[in-house]
Amino acid sequence: MRTLAVTGIFCSTFAMTAAAGMPPQPGVTLEPHRAVYDLTLAWASGQSGIEGLHGRFVYSFTGAPCEGYVTEMRMVTDIAREHGAMVTDQTSSSFEDLEKGAFSFSSKMFSDYSLQSETAGEANRAADHMIAVKLGDQNPFDIGKAQFPTEYLANVLDAAAAGKHVYEAASFDGSGEEVMRAVTLIGDREKGVGSGPDQWPVTTAYFPIASQDGDQTPDYTVSMTLAANGVSRDLLMDFGNFKMAGHLDKLEMLDPAACEGLPTTAASQR
C-alpha cells in the first residue's frame, strides 16, 4: 500500500499536459500546515480479506519558495482481516526545491512492528530537464522528464484556478524507481470552509508511464477536496480491492519559512 503523497470527478474538457517538458513555476501560494486525518474503511471486496480498518494519518507541510518545502507523513492503520489483525506503520519525509529542481526523500514501512521496506534517495533535474535519481549507494540512473510531488500539486492548483478540468503529467514521488503517469480530474470551484479559500473536488489516477490507454485501470487513485492553499479534506484512497477514507480531524496553519522581504503569518483552525 502506497502512502498518500501527494490526490471521482470525470470531465472530458480541456487537458493540459506537461509531461513532455519542464513546467512553468507555479503561481499559487502553498501554505504550511499540519493536518491529522481519521482513517476508516470505505469499501472492501470479498477477495481483499479485509473486514475493518481504522487508523490515523498525520501530514506536515512546511517551508517556503525561497528555501524549499519539507513534507512529512505518517500513516498508521489497524486492519481487521479474516485471518487475524495487522498493524501497518508508514513514514515518509521529503525535501523539494522547486526553483532548483531538487528532490530528496526517505520512507519506511513496518508491518506488525517489523520493518518491511526502507527507501532513501535524491533526484535532480538537469538543464535539459532530464532527471537523475540516486537510491542509497546505487549508481544514479535517468528517469526522463517528470514532476515532483509539490510541483505537481501546485500545477494542479494553477490549472484549477484557471478553470481547467484535467491536468496530466509524468510524476515521480520517490516511493519506487518508476515514473507514473498522473491524471487529475478537477471538479467545479466550490466556496471554501468558513472564511477559508476556494476549493475543488479532485481525483488523481496513477498509471504506469508506458500506458496511454485512457480505459486502463490505474494502479491506484486518490480523491479529495483540495483548497487553493494546498490543504486537503475528505480523502478517499482507492487501492483496487479496498478503499480507505480520511476525515480531517485537526488542522493547524503554520508559519512559513522566513524569506527576505516577505512577512510571516500564522493561524490555526480546528
C-alpha positions in Angstrom: 0.0 0.0 0.0 1.4 3.3 -1.1 1.4 6.3 1.3 -0.6 9.3 0.1 1.7 11.9 -1.5 0.7 13.8 -2.6 -4.7 13.1 -4.9 -14.5 10.5 -8.8 -15.0 13.7 -10.9 -14.6 12.9 -14.6 -14.6 15.7 -17.0 -14.0 15.4 -20.8 -12.9 19.0 -21.3 -9.5 20.8 -21.9 -6.4 18.7 -20.9 -3.1 20.4 -20.1 -0.1 18.1 -20.4 3.3 19.0 -19.0 4.9 15.6 -19.2 7.0 16.5 -22.3 9.0 19.2 -20.6 9.7 21.5 -17.7 6.5 23.1 -16.4 6.5 26.8 -15.6 7.0 27.8 -12.0 3.6 27.6 -10.2 1.7 30.7 -9.4 -0.2 29.5 -6.3 0.8 30.1 -2.7 1.0 26.8 -0.8 0.6 27.4 2.9 2.5 25.5 5.6 0.2 23.4 7.7 -0.2 20.2 9.8 -3.3 18.1 9.3 -4.5 15.0 11.1 -6.9 12.6 9.5 -9.0 9.8 11.0 -8.9 6.8 8.7 -11.7 4.3 8.1 -12.6 1.5 5.7 -14.8 2.9 3.0 -15.2 -0.4 1.0 -13.5 -3.7 0.6 -14.1 -6.5 -1.9 -14.6 -10.1 -0.8 -11.3 -11.1 -2.2 -9.4 -8.5 -0.1 -10.0 -10.4 3.1 -10.3 -7.0 4.9 -13.2 -6.8 7.4 -12.4 -3.5 9.0 -9.9 -0.7 9.2 -9.1 2.3 11.4 -6.1 4.5 11.8 -4.5 8.0 11.7 -2.7 9.9 9.0 -0.6 12.9 10.0 0.6 15.2 7.3 3.0 18.1 7.8 4.0 20.6 5.1 6.5 23.4 5.9 8.9 25.7 4.1 8.7 28.5 1.5 9.6 29.1 -2.1 12.9 30.8 -1.1 14.3 27.7 0.7 12.2 24.7 -0.5 9.4 22.6 1.1 9.5 19.8 3.6 6.8 17.2 3.6 6.5 14.7 6.5 3.8 12.0 6.7 3.0 9.1 9.0 0.1 6.7 8.4 -0.8 4.0 11.0 -3.6 1.5 10.3 -5.1 -1.3 12.2 -6.6 -3.7 9.8 -9.0 -6.5 10.8 -8.7 -9.5 8.4 -10.3 -12.9 8.1 -7.1 -14.5 9.4 -6.1 -12.0 12.1 -5.4 -8.4 12.5 -2.4 -6.5 11.0 -0.9 -3.1 12.0 0.9 -1.1 9.4 3.0 2.0 10.1 4.3 4.0 7.2 6.5 7.1 7.5 8.0 9.3 4.8 9.8 12.6 4.5 10.9 14.7 1.6 12.5 18.0 0.7 11.7 19.7 -2.6 13.3 22.9 -4.1 11.0 23.9 -7.0 13.4 26.5 -8.3 16.5 24.2 -8.4 14.6 21.1 -9.4 16.0 19.1 -6.4 14.1 16.4 -4.5 15.3 14.2 -1.7 13.2 11.5 0.0 13.1 8.7 2.5 10.4 6.2 3.7 10.0 3.2 5.9 7.2 0.6 6.0 6.5 -1.5 9.1 4.0 -4.4 9.3 3.2 -5.7 12.7 6.1 -3.7 14.0 8.7 -5.4 11.7 10.5 -3.3 9.1 9.3 -4.4 5.7 11.0 -1.9 3.4 13.1 1.2 3.5 14.0 3.7 0.8 16.1 6.8 0.7 17.4 8.8 -2.3 17.6 12.0 -4.2 16.6 13.3 -7.6 17.9 16.3 -9.5 16.7 17.9 -12.7 19.4 18.9 -15.2 19.5 21.8 -17.6 17.8 19.7 -20.3 15.0 18.9 -17.8 16.1 15.2 -17.6 16.0 13.8 -14.0 18.8 11.7 -12.5 17.8 9.6 -9.4 20.2 8.1 -6.8 18.9 5.5 -4.4 21.1 4.8 -1.4 24.6 3.6 -2.5 23.4 2.7 -6.0 24.7 4.4 -9.1 22.5 7.2 -10.4 20.0 6.4 -13.2 17.9 8.6 -15.5 14.1 8.5 -15.4 13.4 11.1 -18.1 11.2 14.1 -17.6 8.8 14.2 -14.6 7.4 16.4 -11.9 8.0 16.0 -8.2 5.0 15.9 -5.7 4.9 19.5 -4.5 5.5 20.7 -8.0 2.7 18.6 -9.4 0.3 19.7 -6.6 1.0 23.4 -7.3 0.4 22.9 -11.0 -2.9 21.1 -10.4 -4.0 24.2 -8.3 -2.8 26.5 -11.1 -4.9 24.5 -13.6 -7.9 24.6 -11.3 -7.7 28.3 -10.7 -7.6 28.8 -14.5 -10.8 26.9 -14.9 -9.2 23.7 -16.4 -10.8 20.4 -15.6 -7.9 18.0 -16.4 -4.2 18.1 -15.6 -1.8 15.4 -16.7 2.0 14.9 -16.2 4.6 12.3 -15.6 5.2 12.1 -11.8 8.0 10.8 -9.6 7.4 10.7 -5.8 10.3 8.5 -4.6 8.1 5.6 -3.5 9.7 3.4 -6.1 12.0 3.6 -9.0 9.3 4.0 -11.6 7.8 7.2 -13.0 3.9 7.2 -13.0 1.5 8.9 -15.4 -0.7 11.1 -13.1 -4.0 12.3 -14.4 -6.0 14.7 -12.2 -9.7 15.4 -12.9 -10.8 18.7 -11.4 -14.4 19.5 -10.5 -16.1 22.9 -10.3 -14.9 25.5 -7.9 -16.6 25.5 -4.5 -16.8 28.1 -1.7 -14.2 27.4 1.0 -15.0 26.3 4.5 -15.9 29.3 6.7 -13.7 32.2 5.5 -11.2 29.8 4.0 -10.0 29.8 0.4 -12.0 28.3 -2.5 -11.7 24.6 -3.2 -12.2 21.9 -5.8 -13.1 18.2 -5.7 -10.2 16.4 -7.5 -9.3 12.8 -8.3 -5.8 11.7 -9.3 -5.3 8.4 -11.0 -1.8 6.9 -11.3 -0.9 4.7 -14.3 2.3 3.1 -15.4 4.2 5.6 -17.5 4.1 3.4 -20.6 0.3 3.4 -20.5 -1.5 5.8 -22.8 -4.8 3.9 -22.9 -7.4 6.0 -21.1 -9.5 2.9 -20.4 -6.8 1.1 -18.5 -7.4 0.6 -14.8 -5.0 2.8 -12.7 -2.7 1.3 -10.1 -4.4 3.5 -7.5 -6.4 6.7 -7.2 -6.7 9.4 -4.6 -9.7 11.7 -4.3 -10.0 14.8 -2.1 -11.4 18.2 -1.7 -8.4 20.4 -2.4 -8.2 24.1 -1.2 -6.4 26.8 -3.1 -3.7 26.9 -0.3 -2.9 23.2 -0.6 -5.0 21.9 2.3 -6.9 18.7 1.6 -10.2 17.4 3.1 -12.4 14.4 2.5 -9.7 11.9 1.4 -10.6 8.7 -0.4 -7.7 6.3 -1.4 -8.7 3.6 -3.8 -6.2 0.7 -3.9 -8.3 -1.5 -6.2 -9.6 -4.2 -3.8 -10.3 -1.8 -0.9 -10.9 1.9 -0.3 -9.8 4.0 2.7 -11.4 7.2 3.7 -9.7 10.1 5.6 -11.7 12.6 7.6 -9.9 15.8 8.5 -9.9 15.9 12.4 -7.4 18.7 13.1 -5.8 21.4 11.0 -3.1 23.8 12.2 -1.8 26.5 9.9 1.9 27.1 10.4 4.3 30.0 9.9 6.1 29.9 6.5 9.9 30.0 6.5 11.3 33.5 6.7 12.2 34.9 3.3 13.9 38.2 2.8 11.3 40.9 2.2 8.3 38.6 3.0 6.4 38.8 6.3 5.3 35.6 8.1 1.8 34.9 9.4 0.3 32.2 11.5 -3.2 30.9 12.1 -4.8 27.8 13.5 -8.1 26.1 12.7 -9.8 23.1 14.0 
